[in-house]
Amino acid sequence: MKNTKKILFMLTVIFTLSSCFFALNYSIDSRLASVSLQLIRENESMQTMPFIEPKSSTVSLDIANTANILDGEIIDVMIAGTLAYVADGYGGLSIVDISDAAAPTKVGQWDDGGYSYGVHVLGSYAYLADFDDGLEIIDISDPTVPMKVGQDIDCNGAYDVYVSGSYAYVANFYIDLKIIDISDPTIPVEVGQFDEDGSVRSVYISGSYAYLADYNDGLKIIDISNPTSPVKIGQFDDGGSANDVYVLGSYAYVADWADGLEIIDISDPTIPAEVGEVVDFGCACGVYVSGLYAYVADLDDGLEIIDISNPLIPAEVGQFDDGAYVNCVYVSGSYAYLANFFDGFEIIDISNPTAPTRVGQHNDGGQAYGVYVSGSYAYLADGDNGLEIIDISDPTAPVEVGQVVDGGEAHDVYVSGTYVYLADRNDGLEIIDISDPTAPVEVGQHDDGGEAYSVYVVGSYAYVADGVDGLEIIDISDPTAPVEVGQFNEGENARDVYVSGFYAYVADYDGGFEIFDISDPTVPTRVGQFDDGGYAYGVYISGLYAYVTESYDGLEIFDISDPTTPVKIGQFDDGGSAMDVFVFGSYVFMADWSDGLEILHVTEVEHTILITNPDSSLVWEIGSSQYINWESTGSISTVTIELYRDEVFETTIASDVSNDGSYYWTLPSGLDRDEDYQIKISDASDSSVYDYSSNFEIFPKLITVTAPDSSSSWEIDSSHYIDWESSEYISTVDIELYKDEVFNTTIVSDLSNDGSYYWTLPSDLDNSSNYQIKILDTFDSSVYDYSEYFEIFNISDNNGGSSISGFNPILFLGVMGGISVILALKKRKNI
C-alpha cells in the first residue's frame, strides 16, 4: 500500500511539473512565433518597397563644370575605375575617389619631394613623370598606401608618361620622347628616343602611334611600330601652348593652356585637323576622357570634371591664310572672293573646301573692305580707292575695268539691278549706275554725318548700318534722290546688316546681335537681341539661322525661328579676329583679320528630346519627390511635361519649364497604383517634337499596423507599444482607438512617424475583445490601416471579462490536477 501511495505521489508531482513546463514552453513558443511572424512581415515589406534609383546624369547642350577638388598645382590626371590618379606638382601623386562625380574625395598620396607633371596607370602600378626625379613607378595595389618600387633617373625633365604593353613612353623636356622597357617594373631600361628640339609636355599611345603635345609645336604624331626607331608622320600646330593630349577613337583631345580644350580629327594621322574647341578654363594642362566626361587638370582651379556629352561645336575642315588681313568674303560657284585690307582682291578656289587655293589676285594698294559678286564682275569697296569693278570672267586673271573715287572711304557694297549701293564711312550711302561697268557713274547720295559701314538692299529700300547712328532705312525708289524714312538709334555702333523677310539683322559692335521688325520701314523696332559682351562685326542669315562674327569670339550661330528670342546654338573660335561671314550650302566662309579665310562645315542640328529617367526599372511612391531627366538637341528653350497612364493623358506636371534637362517632381496624392505610367516631354513651342519614357510604376503611400494583434490582451492603466510600418514620405500620423468598428477616442495626433508609440491605457475603457487601433497619415486621411481585433480588460471588474492578467489555462489545469490528486490520496489515507 505504501508503494502504491508513493507511486501515486510521484506521478502527481511529475504531472504537475510537466504541466508547468508545458505551459511555460507554450508561452515562449508563442512569443517566438510572434517575433518570427513580425520578421517575416518586415522581410515581405522590404521586398515590396520601391527601389529608388539615384538621379541619373543629364546631357546638356553646353559643356558644364560639375566638380572641383584639390587646390594644389594640378598638372595631369588619369582615371581607373572609380579612382582618379592626379599628378599634383609638389604634392607628388594624389589618388581621388570619383565614384560620386559631384563629390570627389582624396583617399591616398605619395610624394618624395620632386615635381610631378604626368601620370599613367596600368594594372597595379602608377607611372609618374617627375621633372626632377625622372620616371617613378608606384605600386598602387592599395590606393590608400601607394609605394615606389622602381625609378629611371635618366628621364629627368619628364613631363608625362604613357604605358602600353611592356613600354613606358616619356614626354621629356630635354629629349622629346623617351621609350623605356618596363617589363620588369623594378628595373626600367631606355630602348629608344625621338627628338627635334621641341618642348614636349605630354604623350598618348594609340595603336602604333604616339601623340605628343608639344608646348611650342602643337600636336605631333609619331610612328612607334618600331620602339627603337620612332618616326614623326604628322603634326598640327595653331600657335597655342599644347600641354596634354588624350586620344579616343578618331579624335585627339588637347589641353592647350589658355586656349582650353581642342579637339583634333586624327582619322588620317598624316593630316590632323582641328574640329572643335572649348575655351573656359584658367590654364588647362591635363586632360583625360572617360565616358561622358573630360577630366581637365587646371593649374589654377584643381581637378575639373567636364561634361562633354553633346557639345554643339561646328567643325573646321579647311583654312586659307597668307598672313594678310581679310575683311570680307563673298562666295559664288566654286570660288570665294576676298576683300583683303593689304592684299586687295583675292580669288580662292573652294571646289575642295578642305584644301582652298588662291588662284587669282588684284591689288592696287588700296584698303579693301567689302566685296560683292554679280555675273562676271566683282565690285570692291576699296577704302580710299572707292569703288573698283573687276572682271572675273577668268578667275586666274582678274582685271579692273572701272572705278569711282570721290575722296571717301568705301566700306561695303551691294549690287541690285544696274546700281551699286556703296556704304562709305565718310560720305554715307552712295548710289552708282553700273549699266556700263567700264564707266560707272555716281547718281545719288545720302549722308547725315554718320559712319556707313554696311548696306543691304531689298526692293525700294536700302538698309544701312551707320555706326553710332544705328540702323537707317533709305527709300531708293528714285536712285537719284534717296530719302531716309526710318531710323533706330540707341547710340551703339552698327557694323553690318542683313535683311530677310520682315526683319533686319544687325551686327552691332557694342550691342551684339540685334533683330529689328521692319514691316513698317518708317518705324523700325528692335524685337530681339543677344549680347554676350563681344564685338559683333558681320552677320549672314541662312534659313532659320543667323551666323554672326565677333572680333574676339569667332563665329556664333543663332536659332532665329523666334526673332524675339535668338538662341545661341553653336560657336567656333580659334583665337583670330573674325570680321565677315558668308554661308554657302553647308559651309560657312569666314573672313578673319588675323587668320585669313576660314572654311567651316556646319551640319544642321535636328531638334530632338530623349527621356532618360524614369525608366522601366523604377517604382515611384506617391508623396515622394523624383527627378525627371532628359536630353535634347537643337534650340529648344522650354518644354512641357505630362503624365500618361495606359497611354491616356492623366495630368500636366509642368508647362514652359526651362530646357535644362532635369525637373524635380513631387508625386501628388490621388494617383492610382499602376505599372503603366509614362512621362511625356514635348517642345513647348513645337508639339511635334516630343518623347515618351518607358512604362514605370506608381504606388500609393502605405501604413501597416503590426501591434497590437489578435493575441494581444491589454489591461487598463497598463502601458504597451503600438507599432506600425509605413512609407518614409509620411511625416506625421494620428492614432485612434475603435471599438466594434466605431470610433472611440483619439490616442494621439500629429505624432512623428517613427513607427512606435508607448500608450498607457486610460481607466475608463470597457471590457471588450473587439478593439482596434487605427493609424492614419495626418495630412492625407485616405492613407491608413487598422490593427487586428484585440482585447482590453479591467481585472477589478467582476462583472465583465473572463480574462485574468497573466492567466495561463494549461498551467492552471496542471496545478488544479495536482491538488486534486493530493487531496484524493489524503482522503484515502484518512479512510
ROBA-612725 format. One record per residue (C-alpha): x, y, z. Coordinates in pm, whole numbers, plus 50000, padded with zeros to 5 digits. Example, Ala and Ser with C-alpha at 12.3 -4.5 7.8 and 13.67 -1.06 7.14 Angstrom:
BEGIN
512304955050780513674989450714
// end
This chain:
BEGIN
500005000050000502855023650086504465016949747501195024349578500925057749763504495066749675503925058849310500725079449303502525108649475505425107749226503015106548934501215136649076504455156449107505585146448758502195156048613502255189448789505825197948682505175186248324502085207948306504035237948431506895231248186504445226547900502685258947983505985277948008507215263247681503945271847512504245307847629507855310547495506935294047163504035318247124506335348047171508915333546931506185327346677505065363446717508635376046664509125352846367505885364746211506945400846255510335393746090508585376445801506285406645760509255430545768511035409745504507935409645284507595447145335511235452545233510695431844919507685452344818509185486444899510175505944586513745506844464514645543744435517225547844160519715576044210519435606843995520855599143653523275622843485521915645343215523215657342892523135694542825523885713642510526625732842687529815719442843529415722643221531865721643510530405697143764533025693544036536285707244174538735693244432542465695844516543795731044549547435723544463549175727744128547255700343948549055690543627547735657243499545055631543575544155595943476541025576343560540985539343651537675525843770536315549244035539685564544116541435594843966545245594743983546505630543984549985644243918549955670344191553075691544126554985694244452552365671744608553515641044412550775615744335547275621544474544585594744450540965606944442537755586744472535355599144198532595573244242530405603644306531475628144036529835656944220531715650044543535235636144477537285625744783541055622844824541985587844955545765584744912549035602944832552695595944755555375623044748559175622344765559855659244714560055661144333557655678644097555085655543935553925665343588552345633743440550815600943548549695568643381548055538843548548245502943428547305473343643548725476943994551205504243904551125541943857553925555643639554825590943746556685616043528558685636243780560615665543633563375663243893563445625743955562615611043610560295581343573558975567543901556975535443928554465534144217552695503044347549015512444390547605478044472546415495144791545345530244675545405543045032549095534145075550975539144742554685527844742557585534244496559115502244352561215514844057562815545843900564715558143591566665589243691567955593843332564455605543244564885637343446562985665443277559985641843246556695659143180554395630043106554275592343068552105567042890552355529342933551485504742657552475468242665555995464842802557005500842735556655534242909556715564142673558055595142849557505630742723560725648442817561735684842839565265677742708564545648442474561065649642311560205612942360561965585142550560875548942527561525527842839561315489942869559335482743189558885445143152560455444543500558905474543679561705474443937564425478943668563235502343385565615504743082565635530642796565485514742445564655543542206564035580942169562735608141934563965644141947563665675041725564395701941989560765707942078559225711342422557045680742459554745681742762552545650942712552315617642529549475593742447549805559942279547115545942048547855516241828551195521541654551275559041714552505582041988550685615442008552875642842156551605675942295554475699942223554265733142406555785751742113554915729841814551385717341883550365681141829552965657241683552145622141566554965596341589555055561641435556305538241711555735504841536559465500241597560045513141955563795515341898563345538941600560315562641632559465584941327557225616141300554445613141036552075642241113551675674841302549015700841394550035734841529547785765541569550245786141771548865776642112550685760142400549845723142392550285707342736548465674042730546765650442488544255622042512543155600442216539755584142180538605569041851539345592841565539955623141784542795637141990541805659642282544495685442356544755706642672546145738342516546805761342817544955794442764543225780542451541455754442663540415720842520540975714642148539565685041955541665672541662540475648641391543205622141353541335597741127544245603640889547295606341120549315622940846546865652140820545455660741166542765687941162541055707741441537275702741455536305717941788537455739042081536275748042431537855778342599536555781742956539505771843176542235790743359545335771743247544395737943101547365714743131545965679643156543045660543007541565625743032538375613642861536135587043012532535580842912530655613842905533275633443095536565650443019538675653843332540775685343295543685692743527543795730443561546825747643712544625773943877541395755143951542465719944052540685689643913537705699043698535225673243572533665684443245530515670743080531275666442710528265645242624526915667342343528815699542264527305718941971530535729041802530905733941424533885715741271536705733441086537635714640768539875739240584541725772340600543485796840373545815821740533548535841140364549265863040664547205892840542544045909140681540775897240527537765919640589535055904840372534165873440181531635866039908531025831239765529745823039420530015789339249533345772739322535085804739429535375826539736536155863139672538075881339945538465917940031541935918440188542995950340365546575948940238546445923739955543415937739780541085914539591541765876739611540035847739438540115813939620539215780639460536965762439710535915733039495537595712139765536675730440086539275711140281542075724940065541265760639947543755775439698544295811239579544025812539201543835850039134544525884239284544175921339211545895946939430546415983539357547485994439703544086003139849542475990140166539825965340054536895963540298533975948240111533185927739801530055917839606529925894939303527315897439030527645879638697531165882838556532085912138779533275916839133532555950539296535175960239553534745986239830538415996339841538676022440113540326054139981540216039839629536426040039634534556015039416536545992139188534875969938929536825938438840536225914938551536415879038691535385860138378538815844038406539295838338782543015832738736543455867238579541105893238734541215927138559539965960738685537625976438426536056005538612536366027738920534676056139109536766076739354535246106339538537606110539832535596089940083536336056140244534326028240082533496000440331530745978940183528995973139856525685958439742524525953339383520865954539280519855956638916522025982338741523026000739056525765996839314524946008539667528146018539841528446022640218531066049940255532306055840609532796093140540530146100240277527206078540379525236059440114526356064339754524386051439456526336043339139524956034738798526826004338658524765998338346528156001638176530635985238416533536001838239532106036438305530376037138645528696070038740527516081939081523876092839054522746097639413523876101139774522526102440131524816114540408523736125840753527216127240903527336091541035529776063640950528226040040698529806005740739527395982540561524425982540326521755957340223519115964039956515625949039935513035962739693512806000439719514816003340042518476003540135519265993440495522446009640625524466000040934525606035341015527906031941314526806053041610523726064041411522436028441424520166013641157518976037240885516366029140623516666048240293513956049940027515756044039694512726042239467514316072239296518076063739295518936099739217517196112739528517486088039816515476097940127515796084940483512386072440604513246054140923515966050341185516726031541506519486046041718520456039842079523996052842049525636019141986527826010341685526115991941396528685974941170526765951040942523185944740832521315916240661517625917140566515365886840545511565888340531510215914840765513345916140977516695933740961519555916341143522325939041268525815931241392526355959041643529935962941765528815973642112525295959242127525925924041997523395907541764520175927441716516925919441533514575946541403510995944341282510895964340956507355955440847506815993140865510106007540728509306041440878509246027741231511896000641273511525983741611514075962341790512375929641889515315907541982518925909642096521775887242209524785903742368527485883842545529985912142561531735905142231532235928941939529925918941653531215927141306529375906141049526025888441005524575864240750521135847940752520525813140613517155796840674516345797741046519925805241147521965836741187525755834941156527445863241346531165870741356532645886841665536105901841676537325881141971534715853641996534875839841641531695827041477528445823941674525395806141533521885815741644518495799541601516195827941492512995807741446511595831441710513095865441619512185879141961514355853342135517515844441940519165813742091522875806742053523345770441948526955768941833530285786841827533695784141665536655803841792540315797741718541615830041864541585851241548539655883141472536535873541274535225901741054532755889140794530805857740711529155841840409527125809540407527045786940103525265753540137526595735640443529785756240452530495788540634533215810940490534675834140750536885864140679539335866340966541545896941013544315875641162543835841241006542635848540653539815828040501538465800640724536055774240596533765757140844531425728140784528135731540969525575703740993522085714841093521145701241432517855682441447515515691741732515065660841947514095651042302515145618642473513835609842821516455591943031514575589843364512205573843463512775540143301511095506143326513045496443640511565524043857508805522944116507795557144248505695562644559503005589044589504295617644803507925611644708509995636244504511785622844198513985636143917512655635643562515685637443329516015641842956518475650642681517765673142383519335686742067518635718541877517315751342012514515740242243514095767642504511215754042716509375720942748506025707642871506005676943098502915654643116501875622143287500185594243092498585562043220497865532842989498735556542700495965580742806496675616242926496475618243306497715652843409500125680943322503115680443552504665713543439504355738243149507015760542991509815745743200513335757043116515015730842897517825723243139517475685343126516035679743473512825685643670512195676644037508615663744070506655656244389504075629244310500615641944415498035621844611495095607544422497055587144170496045550644145498515522344163499555511343814502595497543631501805515243301502565551843374504655572143127506205606843124505835627242804508105657142740507485679842441508875712142300506615739242444506705758142114506545727741881504395698842000505655676941714508965673441900508445650142197509375617542366507715592442599509515575042882509425537542935506495524243139507105526743513505135520143831503475544244074502035531044401500265547744695501675555345039501225526945289500695522045664500625487445827499785483246196501875454746344500965457446715498555450946879497455418946707494745392846774496765376747056497115409347249495205413247575495845446947741494745457748089493585493048157496185515248329498945493448181501365506147910502045489647573503765497147244501655504646939503855495746638503485501446266505385502145938504885529645680506185548745381509085571945453507205600345284504595602045566505865627945814503305625546098500425602446191497265602446406496445572046622492815564146710491005537146911487965519246770485525495346945483145473546748484345492846437483095525646587485395554746674486105555647048488825581147113491905598046968495035584147130497485609646984497635634946694500495648246477502875621946605506265618946439506165588946206508865568246378506955535146380506225531946752504165548247031504115538847402500475541047516499085539747870495505527147855493025550348031490905536648316487515544348165487615518147889485085489647890485995453047875485855440247518487705417947274486625439246972489015468747000491125480946704493875506646659493665529246351496765547946230496415574045954498515599845771497925633445943497875651845610496145625445398493345607145576492945583545280496165566445388495515544845695495395509645845493505491446124495045466446361493545432246417490895429246689492405427147038491205426647398491135453647666490045443048020489785455348378490835428548631488955445848915485705445048723483955412848847481065416848609482975416948290485705398148117486815362748165490465370148146492965373848428496215391948363498965366648316496495337648327497575305648152494805279048127497155249448083499255259448384496045263848583494795229148486498125213548577498155228848923494495220648985495075184848870497975180649113495985194449402493105171049322495365140349333496955151049662493535156449817492365122549694495365105049847494905123250174491285113250189492185076950114494705077550399492085090450637489855062550532
// end
